[in-house]
Amino acid sequence: MQSVVWALVLSTTGLGMGHGLSPLLAFLLALAAWGLCLPLAMALRARDMRGPAEALLQRLTVGRGSATGRVGATPVGA
């Protein structure tokens, strides 16, 4: 998730803030991105659910898996 945020903020096709970014501002942006991702990660963990990247990776490698997307669920056909 943080990689997507950084790509959108820093790339020239996104917000284009990568050119001339000071180390302090880069640190503050990293801290803000982490701070925005933390509540999402905590909510997913509280519900025992996979994150978006993990769910996508499982779908691409194992198959559809469980309908709930819960951690520890047995994939279809296992």
C-alpha positions as protocol buffer text, in pm:
chain_id: "A"
residue {
  index: 1
  type: MET
  ca { x: 0 y: 0 z: 0 }
}
residue {
  index: 2
  type: GLN
  ca { x: 281 y: 239 z: 86 }
}
residue {
  index: 3
  type: SER
  ca { x: 446 y: 170 z: -250 }
}
residue {
  index: 4
  type: VAL
  ca { x: 130 y: 280 z: -428 }
}
residue {
  index: 5
  type: VAL
  ca { x: 115 y: 599 z: -219 }
}
residue {
  index: 6
  type: TRP
  ca { x: 480 y: 677 z: -291 }
}
residue {
  index: 7
  type: ALA
  ca { x: 437 y: 611 z: -664 }
}
residue {
  index: 8
  type: LEU
  ca { x: 139 y: 848 z: -680 }
}
residue {
  index: 9
  type: VAL
  ca { x: 306 y: 1122 z: -478 }
}
residue {
  index: 10
  type: LEU
  ca { x: 659 y: 1110 z: -621 }
}
residue {
  index: 11
  type: SER
  ca { x: 620 y: 1012 z: -987 }
}
residue {
  index: 12
  type: THR
  ca { x: 599 y: 1269 z: -1263 }
}
residue {
  index: 13
  type: THR
  ca { x: 272 y: 1116 z: -1382 }
}
residue {
  index: 14
  type: GLY
  ca { x: 128 y: 1146 z: -1030 }
}
residue {
  index: 15
  type: LEU
  ca { x: 173 y: 1455 z: -816 }
}
residue {
  index: 16
  type: GLY
  ca { x: 535 y: 1495 z: -929 }
}
residue {
  index: 17
  type: MET
  ca { x: 672 y: 1582 z: -586 }
}
residue {
  index: 18
  type: GLY
  ca { x: 985 y: 1367 z: -626 }
}
residue {
  index: 19
  type: HIS
  ca { x: 1193 y: 1637 z: -791 }
}
residue {
  index: 20
  type: GLY
  ca { x: 1377 y: 1843 z: -532 }
}
residue {
  index: 21
  type: LEU
  ca { x: 1222 y: 1672 z: -230 }
}
residue {
  index: 22
  type: SER
  ca { x: 1417 y: 1751 z: 87 }
}
residue {
  index: 23
  type: PRO
  ca { x: 1514 y: 1468 z: 323 }
}
residue {
  index: 24
  type: LEU
  ca { x: 1296 y: 1617 z: 597 }
}
residue {
  index: 25
  type: LEU
  ca { x: 990 y: 1634 z: 372 }
}
residue {
  index: 26
  type: ALA
  ca { x: 1057 y: 1280 z: 248 }
}
residue {
  index: 27
  type: PHE
  ca { x: 1068 y: 1163 z: 610 }
}
residue {
  index: 28
  type: LEU
  ca { x: 744 y: 1345 z: 692 }
}
residue {
  index: 29
  type: LEU
  ca { x: 572 y: 1196 z: 386 }
}
residue {
  index: 30
  type: ALA
  ca { x: 690 y: 847 z: 484 }
}
residue {
  index: 31
  type: LEU
  ca { x: 561 y: 903 z: 836 }
}
residue {
  index: 32
  type: ALA
  ca { x: 224 y: 1022 z: 701 }
}
residue {
  index: 33
  type: ALA
  ca { x: 196 y: 723 z: 465 }
}
residue {
  index: 34
  type: TRP
  ca { x: 273 y: 486 z: 753 }
}
residue {
  index: 35
  type: GLY
  ca { x: 23 y: 666 z: 973 }
}
residue {
  index: 36
  type: LEU
  ca { x: -249 y: 629 z: 710 }
}
residue {
  index: 37
  type: CYS
  ca { x: -178 y: 259 z: 652 }
}
residue {
  index: 38
  type: LEU
  ca { x: -162 y: 166 z: 1020 }
}
residue {
  index: 39
  type: PRO
  ca { x: -537 y: 197 z: 1099 }
}
residue {
  index: 40
  type: LEU
  ca { x: -621 y: -11 z: 792 }
}
residue {
  index: 41
  type: ALA
  ca { x: -375 y: -282 z: 894 }
}
residue {
  index: 42
  type: MET
  ca { x: -509 y: -282 z: 1251 }
}
residue {
  index: 43
  type: ALA
  ca { x: -870 y: -310 z: 1129 }
}
residue {
  index: 44
  type: LEU
  ca { x: -782 y: -602 z: 900 }
}
residue {
  index: 45
  type: ARG
  ca { x: -595 y: -777 z: 1179 }
}
residue {
  index: 46
  type: ALA
  ca { x: -883 y: -728 z: 1422 }
}
residue {
  index: 47
  type: ARG
  ca { x: -1115 y: -896 z: 1171 }
}
residue {
  index: 48
  type: ASP
  ca { x: -856 y: -1169 z: 1099 }
}
residue {
  index: 49
  type: MET
  ca { x: -853 y: -1074 z: 731 }
}
residue {
  index: 50
  type: ARG
  ca { x: -577 y: -1062 z: 472 }
}
residue {
  index: 51
  type: GLY
  ca { x: -446 y: -738 z: 333 }
}
residue {
  index: 52
  type: PRO
  ca { x: -511 y: -644 z: -31 }
}
residue {
  index: 53
  type: ALA
  ca { x: -166 y: -749 z: -158 }
}
residue {
  index: 54
  type: GLU
  ca { x: -175 y: -1082 z: 25 }
}
residue {
  index: 55
  type: ALA
  ca { x: -527 y: -1157 z: -102 }
}
residue {
  index: 56
  type: LEU
  ca { x: -424 y: -1074 z: -460 }
}
residue {
  index: 57
  type: LEU
  ca { x: -110 y: -1286 z: -437 }
}
residue {
  index: 58
  type: GLN
  ca { x: -309 y: -1581 z: -302 }
}
residue {
  index: 59
  type: ARG
  ca { x: -570 y: -1545 z: -575 }
}
residue {
  index: 60
  type: LEU
  ca { x: -299 y: -1540 z: -843 }
}
residue {
  index: 61
  type: THR
  ca { x: -103 y: -1835 z: -707 }
}
residue {
  index: 62
  type: VAL
  ca { x: -347 y: -2064 z: -525 }
}
residue {
  index: 63
  type: GLY
  ca { x: -680 y: -1974 z: -672 }
}
residue {
  index: 64
  type: ARG
  ca { x: -987 y: -1809 z: -536 }
}
residue {
  index: 65
  type: GLY
  ca { x: -945 y: -1946 z: -182 }
}
residue {
  index: 66
  type: SER
  ca { x: -1210 y: -1889 z: 78 }
}
residue {
  index: 67
  type: ALA
  ca { x: -1504 y: -1660 z: 17 }
}
residue {
  index: 68
  type: THR
  ca { x: -1436 y: -1472 z: 340 }
}
residue {
  index: 69
  type: GLY
  ca { x: -1068 y: -1394 z: 278 }
}
residue {
  index: 70
  type: ARG
  ca { x: -989 y: -1487 z: 636 }
}
residue {
  index: 71
  type: VAL
  ca { x: -643 y: -1591 z: 747 }
}
residue {
  index: 72
  type: GLY
  ca { x: -614 y: -1964 z: 798 }
}
residue {
  index: 73
  type: ALA
  ca { x: -912 y: -2047 z: 579 }
}
residue {
  index: 74
  type: THR
  ca { x: -870 y: -2358 z: 368 }
}
residue {
  index: 75
  type: PRO
  ca { x: -846 y: -2285 z: -8 }
}
residue {
  index: 76
  type: VAL
  ca { x: -1095 y: -2446 z: -241 }
}
residue {
  index: 77
  type: GLY
  ca { x: -976 y: -2789 z: -356 }
}
residue {
  index: 78
  type: ALA
  ca { x: -736 y: -2837 z: -62 }
}
